[in-house]
Amino acid sequence: MLYVVPLIFFCIAFVFSMLGMGGSQLYIPILYWMGLDFKTEAIPLGMLLNVVNSATAATTYTIKKMVLWQTALPFAVAMLILPPVGAWLNAQIPTKALIAFFAAFTATAATLMLSGWKPQKGEMSSKGRILLGL
């Protein structure tokens, strides 16, 4: 099994970079099933893999001028401030509760994606794009 995991992760990185996702939704459970501790090994390694995958994909999207910076910058600020809070909370929450939250969040996201639900379409103003980022 150990020799198959890099191939699986390669496929996840390939597909998830096209979907605008880092892949940690799959990396973390796979690492956990391989025997890594959920809180102290699977999550940190999954997040590192997520950063590498997201950064390389974001570079490509930036070069192709596909990033809406007016929306992205407020998101980036939040992404710099809140992860340390989440990492601190990770140490405070019992592992089973954290796994349940992870599973519920992933299932909810999957349900919304498969149901076809989308927010109302329409042209978003510059102010709206900034508010979305916040």
N, CA, C and O atoms as CSV, one atom per row, in Angstrom:
chain,resi,resn,atom,element,x,y,z
A,1,MET,N,N,0.827,-1.206,0.000
A,1,MET,CA,C,0.000,0.000,0.000
A,1,MET,C,C,0.863,1.259,0.000
A,1,MET,O,O,0.543,2.236,-0.677
A,2,LEU,N,N,1.952,1.235,0.756
A,2,LEU,CA,C,2.807,2.404,0.888
A,2,LEU,C,C,3.340,2.876,-0.464
A,2,LEU,O,O,3.503,4.077,-0.678
A,3,TYR,N,N,3.612,1.943,-1.375
A,3,TYR,CA,C,4.167,2.310,-2.674
A,3,TYR,C,C,3.121,2.903,-3.614
A,3,TYR,O,O,3.469,3.587,-4.577
A,4,VAL,N,N,1.858,2.649,-3.343
A,4,VAL,CA,C,0.778,3.151,-4.186
A,4,VAL,C,C,0.400,4.589,-3.818
A,4,VAL,O,O,-0.098,5.335,-4.661
A,5,VAL,N,N,0.635,4.974,-2.577
A,5,VAL,CA,C,0.203,6.284,-2.081
A,5,VAL,C,C,0.777,7.449,-2.889
A,5,VAL,O,O,0.023,8.367,-3.213
A,6,PRO,N,N,2.076,7.466,-3.236
A,6,PRO,CA,C,2.562,8.588,-4.053
A,6,PRO,C,C,1.827,8.708,-5.394
A,6,PRO,O,O,1.577,9.819,-5.861
A,7,LEU,N,N,1.484,7.588,-6.009
A,7,LEU,CA,C,0.730,7.624,-7.265
A,7,LEU,C,C,-0.673,8.192,-7.022
A,7,LEU,O,O,-1.167,9.003,-7.805
A,8,ILE,N,N,-1.297,7.762,-5.941
A,8,ILE,CA,C,-2.622,8.295,-5.588
A,8,ILE,C,C,-2.541,9.800,-5.348
A,8,ILE,O,O,-3.388,10.555,-5.827
A,9,PHE,N,N,-1.522,10.238,-4.605
A,9,PHE,CA,C,-1.367,11.667,-4.323
A,9,PHE,C,C,-1.073,12.455,-5.604
A,9,PHE,O,O,-1.534,13.587,-5.752
A,10,PHE,N,N,-0.318,11.871,-6.515
A,10,PHE,CA,C,-0.064,12.519,-7.803
A,10,PHE,C,C,-1.388,12.748,-8.535
A,10,PHE,O,O,-1.624,13.832,-9.068
A,11,CYS,N,N,-2.250,11.732,-8.561
A,11,CYS,CA,C,-3.548,11.854,-9.225
A,11,CYS,C,C,-4.427,12.898,-8.535
A,11,CYS,O,O,-5.101,13.688,-9.196
A,12,ILE,N,N,-4.413,12.895,-7.199
A,12,ILE,CA,C,-5.186,13.892,-6.447
A,12,ILE,C,C,-4.695,15.301,-6.790
A,12,ILE,O,O,-5.500,16.197,-7.041
A,13,ALA,N,N,-3.389,15.491,-6.799
A,13,ALA,CA,C,-2.820,16.811,-7.110
A,13,ALA,C,C,-3.211,17.241,-8.516
A,13,ALA,O,O,-3.552,18.403,-8.741
A,14,PHE,N,N,-3.162,16.318,-9.453
A,14,PHE,CA,C,-3.506,16.616,-10.844
A,14,PHE,C,C,-4.959,17.072,-10.955
A,14,PHE,O,O,-5.245,18.113,-11.547
A,15,VAL,N,N,-5.871,16.292,-10.386
A,15,VAL,CA,C,-7.298,16.593,-10.496
A,15,VAL,C,C,-7.680,17.823,-9.671
A,15,VAL,O,O,-8.382,18.706,-10.163
A,16,PHE,N,N,-7.219,17.883,-8.418
A,16,PHE,CA,C,-7.635,18.973,-7.544
A,16,PHE,C,C,-7.072,20.318,-7.988
A,16,PHE,O,O,-7.695,21.347,-7.726
A,17,SER,N,N,-5.924,20.348,-8.647
A,17,SER,CA,C,-5.408,21.629,-9.137
A,17,SER,C,C,-6.298,22.174,-10.246
A,17,SER,O,O,-6.393,23.389,-10.419
A,18,MET,N,N,-6.954,21.292,-11.000
A,18,MET,CA,C,-7.896,21.744,-12.026
A,18,MET,C,C,-9.198,22.236,-11.405
A,18,MET,O,O,-9.907,23.050,-11.997
A,19,LEU,N,N,-9.511,21.739,-10.210
A,19,LEU,CA,C,-10.759,22.104,-9.540
A,19,LEU,C,C,-10.614,23.299,-8.606
A,19,LEU,O,O,-11.586,23.739,-7.993
A,20,GLY,N,N,-9.394,23.821,-8.503
A,20,GLY,CA,C,-9.167,24.956,-7.614
A,20,GLY,C,C,-9.124,24.558,-6.153
A,20,GLY,O,O,-9.481,25.339,-5.271
A,21,MET,N,N,-8.684,23.342,-5.908
A,21,MET,CA,C,-8.612,22.832,-4.536
A,21,MET,C,C,-7.215,22.271,-4.302
A,21,MET,O,O,-6.541,21.850,-5.243
A,22,GLY,N,N,-6.789,22.268,-3.060
A,22,GLY,CA,C,-5.453,21.772,-2.741
A,22,GLY,C,C,-5.355,20.268,-2.621
A,22,GLY,O,O,-4.303,19.693,-2.900
A,23,GLY,N,N,-6.429,19.621,-2.212
A,23,GLY,CA,C,-6.416,18.175,-2.095
A,23,GLY,C,C,-6.373,17.636,-0.680
A,23,GLY,O,O,-6.421,16.423,-0.480
A,24,SER,N,N,-6.282,18.520,0.308
A,24,SER,CA,C,-6.162,18.021,1.681
A,24,SER,C,C,-7.405,17.259,2.127
A,24,SER,O,O,-7.341,16.472,3.072
A,25,GLN,N,N,-8.546,17.485,1.451
A,25,GLN,CA,C,-9.755,16.742,1.788
A,25,GLN,C,C,-9.546,15.246,1.589
A,25,GLN,O,O,-10.188,14.434,2.255
A,26,LEU,N,N,-8.653,14.881,0.676
A,26,LEU,CA,C,-8.339,13.468,0.450
A,26,LEU,C,C,-7.000,13.072,1.053
A,26,LEU,O,O,-6.851,11.950,1.537
A,27,TYR,N,N,-6.026,13.972,1.033
A,27,TYR,CA,C,-4.712,13.636,1.603
A,27,TYR,C,C,-4.831,13.224,3.072
A,27,TYR,O,O,-4.268,12.210,3.486
A,28,ILE,N,N,-5.561,14.011,3.849
A,28,ILE,CA,C,-5.624,13.784,5.298
A,28,ILE,C,C,-6.249,12.431,5.640
A,28,ILE,O,O,-5.669,11.693,6.436
A,29,PRO,N,N,-7.416,12.069,5.069
A,29,PRO,CA,C,-7.951,10.736,5.390
A,29,PRO,C,C,-7.029,9.597,4.944
A,29,PRO,O,O,-6.899,8.599,5.653
A,30,ILE,N,N,-6.397,9.731,3.791
A,30,ILE,CA,C,-5.485,8.680,3.320
A,30,ILE,C,C,-4.305,8.537,4.273
A,30,ILE,O,O,-3.922,7.422,4.625
A,31,LEU,N,N,-3.732,9.652,4.687
A,31,LEU,CA,C,-2.615,9.598,5.633
A,31,LEU,C,C,-3.052,8.986,6.964
A,31,LEU,O,O,-2.306,8.225,7.581
A,32,TYR,N,N,-4.251,9.319,7.396
A,32,TYR,CA,C,-4.787,8.754,8.640
A,32,TYR,C,C,-4.976,7.242,8.503
A,32,TYR,O,O,-4.625,6.485,9.408
A,33,TRP,N,N,-5.529,6.806,7.375
A,33,TRP,CA,C,-5.731,5.370,7.146
A,33,TRP,C,C,-4.405,4.628,7.039
A,33,TRP,O,O,-4.332,3.429,7.311
A,34,MET,N,N,-3.361,5.344,6.643
A,34,MET,CA,C,-2.027,4.729,6.574
A,34,MET,C,C,-1.409,4.564,7.961
A,34,MET,O,O,-0.375,3.910,8.100
A,35,GLY,N,N,-2.020,5.140,8.974
A,35,GLY,CA,C,-1.516,4.969,10.326
A,35,GLY,C,C,-0.927,6.213,10.957
A,35,GLY,O,O,-0.485,6.163,12.104
A,36,LEU,N,N,-0.908,7.333,10.241
A,36,LEU,CA,C,-0.402,8.564,10.840
A,36,LEU,C,C,-1.416,9.088,11.853
A,36,LEU,O,O,-2.623,8.949,11.661
A,37,ASP,N,N,-0.920,9.688,12.928
A,37,ASP,CA,C,-1.792,10.299,13.920
A,37,ASP,C,C,-2.558,11.446,13.262
A,37,ASP,O,O,-1.967,12.284,12.582
A,38,PHE,N,N,-3.872,11.477,13.469
A,38,PHE,CA,C,-4.722,12.444,12.778
A,38,PHE,C,C,-4.308,13.885,13.047
A,38,PHE,O,O,-4.145,14.673,12.115
A,39,LYS,N,N,-4.137,14.230,14.326
A,39,LYS,CA,C,-3.893,15.621,14.702
A,39,LYS,C,C,-2.450,16.066,14.532
A,39,LYS,O,O,-2.196,17.196,14.114
A,40,THR,N,N,-1.506,15.196,14.850
A,40,THR,CA,C,-0.105,15.636,14.879
A,40,THR,C,C,0.695,15.236,13.647
A,40,THR,O,O,1.824,15.695,13.473
A,41,GLU,N,N,0.131,14.391,12.789
A,41,GLU,CA,C,0.876,13.969,11.597
A,41,GLU,C,C,0.060,14.122,10.313
A,41,GLU,O,O,0.521,14.760,9.366
A,42,ALA,N,N,-1.152,13.545,10.266
A,42,ALA,CA,C,-1.937,13.574,9.028
A,42,ALA,C,C,-2.349,14.997,8.642
A,42,ALA,O,O,-2.202,15.392,7.486
A,43,ILE,N,N,-2.862,15.763,9.600
A,43,ILE,CA,C,-3.290,17.134,9.287
A,43,ILE,C,C,-2.101,18.011,8.886
A,43,ILE,O,O,-2.173,18.663,7.844
A,44,PRO,N,N,-1.006,18.059,9.662
A,44,PRO,CA,C,0.115,18.911,9.235
A,44,PRO,C,C,0.696,18.513,7.873
A,44,PRO,O,O,0.986,19.382,7.051
A,45,LEU,N,N,0.869,17.210,7.629
A,45,LEU,CA,C,1.416,16.788,6.337
A,45,LEU,C,C,0.423,17.060,5.215
A,45,LEU,O,O,0.812,17.496,4.132
A,46,GLY,N,N,-0.866,16.804,5.472
A,46,GLY,CA,C,-1.892,17.107,4.471
A,46,GLY,C,C,-1.927,18.584,4.128
A,46,GLY,O,O,-2.100,18.952,2.967
A,47,MET,N,N,-1.764,19.432,5.135
A,47,MET,CA,C,-1.745,20.877,4.892
A,47,MET,C,C,-0.510,21.297,4.099
A,47,MET,O,O,-0.596,22.155,3.220
A,48,LEU,N,N,0.636,20.696,4.406
A,48,LEU,CA,C,1.850,21.006,3.648
A,48,LEU,C,C,1.676,20.620,2.180
A,48,LEU,O,O,2.013,21.398,1.287
A,49,LEU,N,N,1.151,19.419,1.932
A,49,LEU,CA,C,0.898,18.995,0.554
A,49,LEU,C,C,-0.104,19.921,-0.121
A,49,LEU,O,O,0.030,20.228,-1.305
A,50,ASN,N,N,-1.099,20.362,0.624
A,50,ASN,CA,C,-2.102,21.289,0.121
A,50,ASN,C,C,-1.466,22.613,-0.304
A,50,ASN,O,O,-1.796,23.158,-1.357
A,51,VAL,N,N,-0.555,23.124,0.521
A,51,VAL,CA,C,0.127,24.387,0.209
A,51,VAL,C,C,0.952,24.249,-1.070
A,51,VAL,O,O,0.908,25.120,-1.939
A,52,VAL,N,N,1.696,23.163,-1.180
A,52,VAL,CA,C,2.532,22.954,-2.372
A,52,VAL,C,C,1.658,22.867,-3.614
A,52,VAL,O,O,1.945,23.517,-4.620
A,53,ASN,N,N,0.596,22.071,-3.554
A,53,ASN,CA,C,-0.287,21.910,-4.703
A,53,ASN,C,C,-0.980,23.223,-5.054
A,53,ASN,O,O,-1.035,23.605,-6.223
A,54,SER,N,N,-1.505,23.907,-4.055
A,54,SER,CA,C,-2.202,25.171,-4.300
A,54,SER,C,C,-1.263,26.247,-4.831
A,54,SER,O,O,-1.632,27.005,-5.728
A,55,ALA,N,N,-0.061,26.319,-4.287
A,55,ALA,CA,C,0.896,27.346,-4.720
A,55,ALA,C,C,1.310,27.147,-6.172
A,55,ALA,O,O,1.395,28.111,-6.933
A,56,THR,N,N,1.566,25.907,-6.556
A,56,THR,CA,C,1.979,25.675,-7.946
A,56,THR,C,C,0.826,25.938,-8.904
A,56,THR,O,O,1.034,26.491,-9.984
A,57,ALA,N,N,-0.390,25.547,-8.522
A,57,ALA,CA,C,-1.544,25.825,-9.376
A,57,ALA,C,C,-1.824,27.328,-9.430
A,57,ALA,O,O,-2.125,27.865,-10.496
A,58,ALA,N,N,-1.727,28.007,-8.289
A,58,ALA,CA,C,-1.972,29.452,-8.252
A,58,ALA,C,C,-0.969,30.207,-9.113
A,58,ALA,O,O,-1.315,31.208,-9.741
A,59,THR,N,N,0.265,29.733,-9.143
A,59,THR,CA,C,1.278,30.358,-9.998
A,59,THR,C,C,0.861,30.271,-11.456
A,59,THR,O,O,0.955,31.249,-12.198
A,60,THR,N,N,0.403,29.102,-11.861
A,60,THR,CA,C,-0.050,28.923,-13.244
A,60,THR,C,C,-1.243,29.819,-13.544
A,60,THR,O,O,-1.278,30.479,-14.582
A,61,TYR,N,N,-2.222,29.848,-12.640
A,61,TYR,CA,C,-3.396,30.694,-12.851
A,61,TYR,C,C,-3.020,32.174,-12.882
A,61,TYR,O,O,-3.615,32.941,-13.640
A,62,THR,N,N,-2.053,32.585,-12.080
A,62,THR,CA,C,-1.603,33.979,-12.065
A,62,THR,C,C,-0.917,34.333,-13.376
A,62,THR,O,O,-1.179,35.390,-13.950
A,63,ILE,N,N,-0.047,33.461,-13.849
A,63,ILE,CA,C,0.651,33.705,-15.116
A,63,ILE,C,C,-0.352,33.860,-16.253
A,63,ILE,O,O,-0.152,34.676,-17.152
A,64,LYS,N,N,-1.428,33.082,-16.216
A,64,LYS,CA,C,-2.449,33.151,-17.269
A,64,LYS,C,C,-3.471,34.264,-17.014
A,64,LYS,O,O,-4.468,34.380,-17.727
A,65,LYS,N,N,-3.208,35.084,-15.981
A,65,LYS,CA,C,-4.057,36.227,-15.625
A,65,LYS,C,C,-5.505,35.811,-15.344
A,65,LYS,O,O,-6.451,36.463,-15.786
A,66,MET,N,N,-5.653,34.715,-14.603
A,66,MET,CA,C,-6.975,34.193,-14.268
A,66,MET,C,C,-7.361,34.467,-12.810
A,66,MET,O,O,-8.397,33.986,-12.350
A,67,VAL,N,N,-6.545,35.231,-12.079
A,67,VAL,CA,C,-6.814,35.517,-10.668
A,67,VAL,C,C,-7.432,36.909,-10.547
A,67,VAL,O,O,-6.881,37.881,-11.064
A,68,LEU,N,N,-8.565,37.005,-9.871
A,68,LEU,CA,C,-9.203,38.293,-9.602
A,68,LEU,C,C,-8.609,38.840,-8.308
A,68,LEU,O,O,-9.084,38.528,-7.216
A,69,TRP,N,N,-7.574,39.654,-8.440
A,69,TRP,CA,C,-6.815,40.106,-7.273
A,69,TRP,C,C,-7.646,40.932,-6.309
A,69,TRP,O,O,-7.395,40.902,-5.104
A,70,GLN,N,N,-8.623,41.665,-6.807
A,70,GLN,CA,C,-9.464,42.493,-5.941
A,70,GLN,C,C,-10.224,41.606,-4.942
A,70,GLN,O,O,-10.460,42.014,-3.805
A,71,THR,N,N,-10.600,40.415,-5.362
A,71,THR,CA,C,-11.265,39.465,-4.476
A,71,THR,C,C,-10.253,38.633,-3.708
A,71,THR,O,O,-10.468,38.316,-2.538
A,72,ALA,N,N,-9.156,38.279,-4.353
A,72,ALA,CA,C,-8.174,37.365,-3.758
A,72,ALA,C,C,-7.425,37.971,-2.571
A,72,ALA,O,O,-7.144,37.267,-1.601
A,73,LEU,N,N,-7.100,39.248,-2.630
A,73,LEU,CA,C,-6.290,39.843,-1.561
A,73,LEU,C,C,-6.965,39.819,-0.184
A,73,LEU,O,O,-6.307,39.470,0.796
A,74,PRO,N,N,-8.254,40.175,-0.072
A,74,PRO,CA,C,-8.878,40.038,1.253
A,74,PRO,C,C,-8.897,38.581,1.746
A,74,PRO,O,O,-8.715,38.325,2.936
A,75,PHE,N,N,-9.119,37.628,0.824
A,75,PHE,CA,C,-9.045,36.214,1.198
A,75,PHE,C,C,-7.648,35.889,1.715
A,75,PHE,O,O,-7.496,35.184,2.713
A,76,ALA,N,N,-6.635,36.403,1.035
A,76,ALA,CA,C,-5.250,36.119,1.425
A,76,ALA,C,C,-4.955,36.628,2.832
A,76,ALA,O,O,-4.268,35.963,3.607
A,77,VAL,N,N,-5.472,37.800,3.157
A,77,VAL,CA,C,-5.258,38.341,4.503
A,77,VAL,C,C,-5.880,37.406,5.541
A,77,VAL,O,O,-5.251,37.086,6.549
A,78,ALA,N,N,-7.108,36.972,5.292
A,78,ALA,CA,C,-7.766,36.041,6.217
A,78,ALA,C,C,-6.996,34.729,6.306
A,78,ALA,O,O,-6.908,34.131,7.379
A,79,MET,N,N,-6.441,34.281,5.190
A,79,MET,CA,C,-5.693,33.021,5.169
A,79,MET,C,C,-4.359,33.142,5.901
A,79,MET,O,O,-3.785,32.127,6.297
A,80,LEU,N,N,-3.868,34.331,6.083
A,80,LEU,CA,C,-2.642,34.525,6.861
A,80,LEU,C,C,-2.928,34.638,8.359
A,80,LEU,O,O,-2.103,34.244,9.184
A,81,ILE,N,N,-4.090,35.171,8.703
A,81,ILE,CA,C,-4.411,35.424,10.105
A,81,ILE,C,C,-5.046,34.209,10.794
A,81,ILE,O,O,-4.678,33.884,11.923
A,82,LEU,N,N,-5.984,33.542,10.137
A,82,LEU,CA,C,-6.785,32.527,10.819
A,82,LEU,C,C,-6.166,31.130,10.937
A,82,LEU,O,O,-6.520,30.426,11.883
A,83,PRO,N,N,-5.282,30.678,10.063
A,83,PRO,CA,C,-4.711,29.336,10.253
A,83,PRO,C,C,-4.010,29.106,11.591
A,83,PRO,O,O,-4.143,28.016,12.148
A,84,PRO,N,N,-3.274,30.073,12.134
A,84,PRO,CA,C,-2.707,29.814,13.466
A,84,PRO,C,C,-3.784,29.576,14.532
A,84,PRO,O,O,-3.586,28.787,15.457
A,85,VAL,N,N,-4.920,30.260,14.395
A,85,VAL,CA,C,-6.028,30.048,15.329
A,85,VAL,C,C,-6.566,28.625,15.176
A,85,VAL,O,O,-6.824,27.942,16.168
A,86,GLY,N,N,-6.732,28.183,13.928
A,86,GLY,CA,C,-7.194,26.821,13.683
A,86,GLY,C,C,-6.218,25.776,14.190
A,86,GLY,O,O,-6.629,24.759,14.748
A,87,ALA,N,N,-4.930,26.017,13.999
A,87,ALA,CA,C,-3.918,25.075,14.493
A,87,ALA,C,C,-3.939,25.015,16.018
A,87,ALA,O,O,-3.774,23.943,16.601
A,88,TRP,N,N,-4.139,26.156,16.660
A,88,TRP,CA,C,-4.234,26.175,18.121
A,88,TRP,C,C,-5.470,25.402,18.583
A,88,TRP,O,O,-5.400,24.613,19.526
A,89,LEU,N,N,-6.619,25.638,17.902
A,89,LEU,CA,C,-7.844,24.920,18.261
A,89,LEU,C,C,-7.694,23.421,18.047
A,89,LEU,O,O,-8.250,22.629,18.809
A,90,ASN,N,N,-6.953,23.024,17.026
A,90,ASN,CA,C,-6.711,21.612,16.746
A,90,ASN,C,C,-6.152,20.905,17.976
A,90,ASN,O,O,-6.527,19.772,18.276
A,91,ALA,N,N,-5.262,21.578,18.676
A,91,ALA,CA,C,-4.651,20.983,19.870
A,91,ALA,C,C,-5.628,20.921,21.045
A,91,ALA,O,O,-5.434,20.129,21.967
A,92,GLN,N,N,-6.672,21.745,21.020
A,92,GLN,CA,C,-7.620,21.815,22.134
A,92,GLN,C,C,-8.799,20.849,21.990
A,92,GLN,O,O,-9.386,20.433,22.989
A,93,ILE,N,N,-9.144,20.495,20.761
A,93,ILE,CA,C,-10.342,19.691,20.489
A,93,ILE,C,C,-9.985,18.208,20.508
A,93,ILE,O,O,-8.944,17.826,19.974
A,94,PRO,N,N,-10.824,17.360,21.113
A,94,PRO,CA,C,-10.568,15.919,21.088
A,94,PRO,C,C,-10.538,15.382,19.647
A,94,PRO,O,O,-11.272,15.863,18.785
A,95,THR,N,N,-9.695,14.395,19.403
A,95,THR,CA,C,-9.496,13.866,18.051
A,95,THR,C,C,-10.796,13.381,17.427
A,95,THR,O,O,-11.065,13.694,16.268
A,96,LYS,N,N,-11.606,12.631,18.152
A,96,LYS,CA,C,-12.860,12.104,17.586
A,96,LYS,C,C,-13.789,13.237,17.154
A,96,LYS,O,O,-14.428,13.149,16.106
A,97,ALA,N,N,-13.867,14.291,17.950
A,97,ALA,CA,C,-14.706,15.437,17.589
A,97,ALA,C,C,-14.160,16.123,16.342
A,97,ALA,O,O,-14.929,16.551,15.482
A,98,LEU,N,N,-12.856,16.229,16.241
A,98,LEU,CA,C,-12.233,16.848,15.076
A,98,LEU,C,C,-12.493,16.025,13.818
A,98,LEU,O,O,-12.789,16.582,12.761
A,99,ILE,N,N,-12.384,14.707,13.927
A,99,ILE,CA,C,-12.669,13.823,12.791
A,99,ILE,C,C,-14.138,13.955,12.385
A,99,ILE,O,O,-14.445,14.008,11.194
A,100,ALA,N,N,-15.043,14.010,13.360
A,100,ALA,CA,C,-16.470,14.164,13.059
A,100,ALA,C,C,-16.735,15.492,12.350
A,100,ALA,O,O,-17.502,15.535,11.388
A,101,PHE,N,N,-16.110,16.574,12.814
A,101,PHE,CA,C,-16.268,17.882,12.172
A,101,PHE,C,C,-15.726,17.844,10.744
A,101,PHE,O,O,-16.367,18.348,9.822
A,102,PHE,N,N,-14.552,17.249,10.561
A,102,PHE,CA,C,-13.938,17.118,9.238
A,102,PHE,C,C,-14.871,16.353,8.302
A,102,PHE,O,O,-15.096,16.772,7.166
A,103,ALA,N,N,-15.414,15.231,8.780
A,103,ALA,CA,C,-16.308,14.411,7.961
A,103,ALA,C,C,-17.592,15.162,7.622
A,103,ALA,O,O,-18.053,15.115,6.482
A,104,ALA,N,N,-18.174,15.853,8.601
A,104,ALA,CA,C,-19.412,16.595,8.363
A,104,ALA,C,C,-19.191,17.732,7.372
A,104,ALA,O,O,-20.014,17.953,6.483
A,105,PHE,N,N,-18.089,18.448,7.520
A,105,PHE,CA,C,-17.780,19.546,6.603
A,105,PHE,C,C,-17.594,19.020,5.182
A,105,PHE,O,O,-18.127,19.591,4.231
A,106,THR,N,N,-16.841,17.937,5.038
A,106,THR,CA,C,-16.591,17.352,3.720
A,106,THR,C,C,-17.889,16.836,3.102
A,106,THR,O,O,-18.129,17.039,1.912
A,107,ALA,N,N,-18.728,16.171,3.900
A,107,ALA,CA,C,-20.002,15.651,3.396
A,107,ALA,C,C,-20.930,16.786,2.971
A,107,ALA,O,O,-21.613,16.679,1.952
A,108,THR,N,N,-20.960,17.868,3.741
A,108,THR,CA,C,-21.792,19.020,3.387
A,108,THR,C,C,-21.329,19.642,2.075
A,108,THR,O,O,-22.145,19.961,1.210
A,109,ALA,N,N,-20.026,19.812,1.932
A,109,ALA,CA,C,-19.487,20.374,0.688
A,109,ALA,C,C,-19.818,19.468,-0.494
A,109,ALA,O,O,-20.200,19.953,-1.559
A,110,ALA,N,N,-19.675,18.167,-0.315
A,110,ALA,CA,C,-19.985,17.222,-1.390
A,110,ALA,C,C,-21.467,17.279,-1.754
A,110,ALA,O,O,-21.817,17.256,-2.934
A,111,THR,N,N,-22.330,17.352,-0.757
A,111,THR,CA,C,-23.772,17.421,-1.004
A,111,THR,C,C,-24.129,18.676,-1.791
A,111,THR,O,O,-24.907,18.613,-2.742
A,112,LEU,N,N,-23.566,19.808,-1.401
A,112,LEU,CA,C,-23.842,21.054,-2.127
A,112,LEU,C,C,-23.349,20.975,-3.569
A,112,LEU,O,O,-24.025,21.438,-4.487
A,113,MET,N,N,-22.174,20.390,-3.765
A,113,MET,CA,C,-21.625,20.269,-5.124
A,113,MET,C,C,-22.500,19.347,-5.980
A,113,MET,O,O,-22.815,19.675,-7.124
A,114,LEU,N,N,-22.888,18.201,-5.429
A,114,LEU,CA,C,-23.669,17.222,-6.189
A,114,LEU,C,C,-25.109,17.662,-6.413
A,114,LEU,O,O,-25.732,17.251,-7.392
A,115,SER,N,N,-25.646,18.490,-5.526
A,115,SER,CA,C,-27.035,18.935,-5.662
A,115,SER,C,C,-27.199,19.967,-6.771
A,115,SER,O,O,-28.308,20.213,-7.245
A,116,GLY,N,N,-26.099,20.560,-7.173
A,116,GLY,CA,C,-26.167,21.581,-8.215
A,116,GLY,C,C,-26.498,22.965,-7.673
A,116,GLY,O,O,-26.700,23.897,-8.452
A,117,TRP,N,N,-26.557,23.115,-6.355
A,117,TRP,CA,C,-26.865,24.411,-5.758
A,117,TRP,C,C,-25.783,25.412,-6.113
A,117,TRP,O,O,-24.589,25.119,-6.049
A,118,LYS,N,N,-26.229,26.602,-6.488
A,118,LYS,CA,C,-25.299,27.693,-6.780
A,118,LYS,C,C,-25.914,28.982,-6.259
A,118,LYS,O,O,-27.136,29.131,-6.258
A,119,PRO,N,N,-25.082,29.908,-5.819
A,119,PRO,CA,C,-25.625,31.212,-5.430
A,119,PRO,C,C,-26.167,31.920,-6.667
A,119,PRO,O,O,-25.825,31.571,-7.797
A,120,GLN,N,N,-27.010,32.910,-6.439
A,120,GLN,CA,C,-27.577,33.652,-7.558
A,120,GLN,C,C,-26.471,34.245,-8.407
A,120,GLN,O,O,-25.479,34.770,-7.901
A,121,LYS,N,N,-26.671,34.146,-9.716
A,121,LYS,CA,C,-25.691,34.737,-10.624
A,121,LYS,C,C,-26.045,36.192,-10.868
A,121,LYS,O,O,-27.182,36.624,-10.680
A,122,GLY,N,N,-25.070,36.901,-11.276
A,122,GLY,CA,C,-25.251,38.307,-11.571
A,122,GLY,C,C,-23.898,38.982,-11.550
A,122,GLY,O,O,-22.938,38.450,-10.990
A,123,GLU,N,N,-23.822,40.122,-12.143
A,123,GLU,CA,C,-22.561,40.858,-12.157
A,123,GLU,C,C,-22.295,41.406,-10.763
A,123,GLU,O,O,-23.157,42.041,-10.155
A,124,MET,N,N,-21.108,41.156,-10.274
A,124,MET,CA,C,-20.746,41.614,-8.935
A,124,MET,C,C,-19.969,42.920,-9.052
A,124,MET,O,O,-19.061,43.054,-9.872
A,125,SER,N,N,-20.342,43.866,-8.223
A,125,SER,CA,C,-19.654,45.156,-8.224
A,125,SER,C,C,-18.264,45.006,-7.613
A,125,SER,O,O,-17.952,43.991,-6.991
A,126,SER,N,N,-17.441,46.027,-7.799
A,126,SER,CA,C,-16.102,46.020,-7.197
A,126,SER,C,C,-16.199,45.918,-5.682
A,126,SER,O,O,-15.432,45.189,-5.053
A,127,LYS,N,N,-17.134,46.643,-5.102
A,127,LYS,CA,C,-17.332,46.597,-3.653
A,127,LYS,C,C,-17.774,45.194,-3.222
A,127,LYS,O,O,-17.336,44.692,-2.187
A,128,GLY,N,N,-18.634,44.571,-4.015
A,128,GLY,CA,C,-19.095,43.218,-3.715
A,128,GLY,C,C,-17.968,42.204,-3.749
A,128,GLY,O,O,-17.930,41.285,-2.932
A,129,ARG,N,N,-17.045,42.367,-4.695
A,129,ARG,CA,C,-15.896,41.452,-4.780
A,129,ARG,C,C,-15.007,41.571,-3.541
A,129,ARG,O,O,-14.518,40.570,-3.017
A,130,ILE,N,N,-14.807,42.793,-3.086
A,130,ILE,CA,C,-13.989,43.000,-1.882
A,130,ILE,C,C,-14.698,42.402,-0.668
A,130,ILE,O,O,-14.066,41.745,0.160
A,131,LEU,N,N,-16.014,42.630,-0.559
A,131,LEU,CA,C,-16.775,42.069,0.561
A,131,LEU,C,C,-16.759,40.546,0.533
A,131,LEU,O,O,-16.700,39.912,1.587
A,132,LEU,N,N,-16.811,39.955,-0.643
A,132,LEU,CA,C,-16.722,38.499,-0.767
A,132,LEU,C,C,-15.403,38.003,-0.198
A,132,LEU,O,O,-15.359,36.979,0.483
A,133,GLY,N,N,-14.340,38.725,-0.474
A,133,GLY,CA,C,-13.027,38.351,0.045
A,133,GLY,C,C,-12.923,38.462,1.549
A,133,GLY,O,O,-12.142,37.750,2.180
A,134,LEU,N,N,-13.716,39.362,2.129
A,134,LEU,CA,C,-13.691,39.524,3.587
A,134,LEU,C,C,-14.541,38.467,4.231
A,134,LEU,O,O,-14.654,38.427,5.456
